[in-house]
Amino acid sequence: MGIIAWLIFGGLAGWIASKIMGTDAQQGILLNIIVGIVGAMIGGFLGSNLLGIGITGFNITSFLVAVVGACVLLFLVGLFTGGRRRV
């Protein structure tokens, strides 16, 4: 059950980040999960090194760290792709 919970956690974080960054129309559920999980790693790394907070389990602080990390990831991807959006 643990892996399924983390996939749902990552999917929700990736979906919210894609809504914030305006890339939701380009992403499906699989990409939202990947963005959320990678974003959680980025957010955990940045949060623990800069602010002393990170992913500590299933709580609101960890979720916010994951969403911020996913937004950072989507921003960086947008920089490297030139900000192109498919319609």
KOLZA-173078 format. One line per field, with one value per residue (C-alpha): residue in three letters; x, y, z; residue number from 0. Coordinates in Angstrom, 1 decimal. Layout:
<recs>
residu	[ALA; ...]
east	[X; ...]
north	[Y; ...]
up	[Z; ...]
num	[NUM; ...]
</recs>
This chain:
<recs>
residu	[MET; GLY; ILE; ILE; ALA; TRP; LEU; ILE; PHE; GLY; GLY; LEU; ALA; GLY; TRP; ILE; ALA; SER; LYS; ILE; MET; GLY; THR; ASP; ALA; GLN; GLN; GLY; ILE; LEU; LEU; ASN; ILE; ILE; VAL; GLY; ILE; VAL; GLY; ALA; MET; ILE; GLY; GLY; PHE; LEU; GLY; SER; ASN; LEU; LEU; GLY; ILE; GLY; ILE; THR; GLY; PHE; ASN; ILE; THR; SER; PHE; LEU; VAL; ALA; VAL; VAL; GLY; ALA; CYS; VAL; LEU; LEU; PHE; LEU; VAL; GLY; LEU; PHE; THR; GLY; GLY; ARG; ARG; ARG; VAL]
east	[0.0; 2.9; 4.0; 0.4; 0.1; 3.3; 2.1; -1.1; 0.8; 3.2; 0.3; -1.6; 1.5; 2.3; -1.3; -1.5; 1.9; 0.9; -2.3; -0.2; 2.4; -0.3; 1.0; -1.9; -3.2; 0.1; 0.3; -1.5; -1.7; 1.6; 3.5; 1.8; 3.0; 6.5; 6.6; 5.3; 7.8; 10.8; 9.5; 9.3; 12.9; 13.9; 11.8; 13.1; 16.7; 16.2; 14.0; 16.4; 19.5; 18.0; 15.2; 15.8; 12.5; 11.9; 9.6; 8.9; 5.9; 2.3; 1.6; 0.7; 4.3; 5.6; 2.9; 3.7; 7.4; 6.6; 4.3; 7.0; 9.6; 7.3; 6.8; 10.5; 10.9; 8.2; 9.8; 13.2; 11.7; 10.0; 13.3; 15.0; 12.2; 11.9; 8.5; 6.8; 3.2; 1.3; -2.4]
north	[0.0; 2.4; 2.7; 3.4; 6.1; 7.7; 7.6; 9.3; 11.9; 12.5; 12.6; 15.2; 17.4; 17.2; 18.0; 21.0; 22.3; 21.8; 23.9; 26.6; 26.7; 26.4; 23.1; 20.9; 20.7; 19.2; 16.6; 13.3; 11.5; 9.6; 12.8; 14.4; 11.5; 11.8; 15.6; 15.2; 12.6; 14.3; 17.7; 16.2; 15.2; 18.7; 20.4; 18.1; 18.8; 22.6; 22.8; 20.8; 22.7; 26.2; 26.1; 23.0; 21.4; 18.5; 15.6; 13.9; 11.8; 12.3; 15.8; 19.3; 20.6; 17.7; 18.2; 21.9; 21.1; 18.6; 21.2; 23.9; 21.5; 20.4; 24.0; 24.6; 21.5; 22.7; 26.2; 24.7; 22.4; 25.5; 27.3; 24.5; 24.0; 27.7; 28.0; 26.5; 25.4; 22.9; 23.8]
up	[0.0; 0.6; -3.0; -4.1; -1.5; -2.7; -6.3; -5.4; -3.4; -6.3; -8.8; -6.7; -6.2; -9.9; -10.9; -8.7; -9.9; -13.5; -12.8; -11.1; -14.0; -16.7; -18.2; -17.3; -20.9; -22.0; -19.2; -18.5; -15.2; -15.8; -16.3; -13.3; -11.2; -12.5; -12.1; -8.6; -7.5; -9.1; -7.8; -4.2; -4.5; -5.8; -3.1; -0.4; -1.4; -1.6; 1.5; 3.6; 2.5; 2.4; 5.1; 7.1; 6.1; 3.7; 3.0; 6.3; 5.5; 4.5; 5.9; 4.6; 4.9; 2.8; 0.3; -0.1; -0.4; -3.2; -5.0; -4.8; -6.1; -8.9; -9.9; -9.9; -12.1; -14.6; -14.7; -15.5; -18.2; -19.6; -19.8; -21.6; -24.1; -24.8; -23.1; -26.1; -25.4; -27.5; -28.3]
num	[0; 1; 2; 3; 4; 5; 6; 7; 8; 9; 10; 11; 12; 13; 14; 15; 16; 17; 18; 19; 20; 21; 22; 23; 24; 25; 26; 27; 28; 29; 30; 31; 32; 33; 34; 35; 36; 37; 38; 39; 40; 41; 42; 43; 44; 45; 46; 47; 48; 49; 50; 51; 52; 53; 54; 55; 56; 57; 58; 59; 60; 61; 62; 63; 64; 65; 66; 67; 68; 69; 70; 71; 72; 73; 74; 75; 76; 77; 78; 79; 80; 81; 82; 83; 84; 85; 86]
</recs>
